Amino acid sequence: MKAYIFPGQGSQYEGMGKELYDKYDLAKQRFAQANDILGFDIAKIMFEGTAEDLRQTRVTQPAIFLHSVISAELLGDDFKPDMLAGHSLGEFSALVAGKSLSFEDGLRLVSKRAEAMQKATELVDSTMSAILNLDDETVEAVCRQIDGIVAPANYNSPGQLVISGETGAVKRANEALLKAGARRAVLLPVGGAFHSPLMEPAREELAKAIAETGFKTPIAPVYQNVTAKPETDPEKIKENLNKQLTSPVLWTQTVKQMIADGATEFIEVGPGKVLLGLLRKIDRNVKGIKAEL
């Protein structure tokens, strides 16, 4: 069974999407639509912008989404998923590729999500940190003991859990986790505490937009970040999306569940190979490939 997976923030690169634009009329059409919907020339930023330009949340999220959904569309009849999943932002790409959301509605939601998250990061001094070579239970227990807001945010692979919260609390957690046996605790160059309770203002803003958007039954089950379980009911999909910004991304659990449900081949669609790297750490025996256009 084929599982198609879509990346989140961090997979962007300078010049991304230019090769698609130059080669395919469909890509030209989608980029023109995106410029209209977003109200700025995202194609120009993606093709000519610096790494710093691409790191802005309002640019990064639509850029990765665009690259991912255009790539999925260009696979044409070869795109036959038995199951779908996306890491954080990638869940929106998976829903569009899986025909649960239209391209236009998906891009509008991603743009709203990026703007809402950007605003939320400006309310509190916050950050994220990657904790390496420590079991999940120990990380969870240490976070509960820290003064201030800090919580697990991304269960990326065994031995790689990202925590998120108030900057002071994250730094205190880093010190405690190193004492508890973590090999490294690395502050990440991000704008704020994604997938933590500090994203509640963004969650409320995005929830309104999700409520006003029409969702359909996807062509294959979508394994959602919040539950790590397959979903096809549009109302349940919306409900889980509403919780995504303030809940951890259960990526390790998602991949394991997909394998348990019969996935034999994982195909990463979109920029980079971050998810294939995580896949190897989760289960070395399962096949992972990059989508070839």
Buried (B, 14 or more C-beta within 10 A) or exposed (E): EBBBBBBBBBBBBBEBBBEBBEEBEBBBEBBEBBBEBBEEEBBEBBBEBEEEBBBBBBBBBBBBBBBBBBBBBBBEEEBEBBBBBBBBBBBBBBBBBBEBBBBEBBBBBBBBBBBBBBBBBEEBEBBBBBBEEBBBEBBBEBBEEBEEBBBBBBBBBBBBBBBBBBBBBBBBBBEBBBEBEBEEBEEBEBBBBBBBBBBEBBBBBBBEBBEEBEBBEBBBBBBBBBBBBBBBEBEBBBBBBBBBBBBBBBBBBBBBBBBEBEBEEBBBBBBBBBBBBBBEBBBEEBEBEBBEB
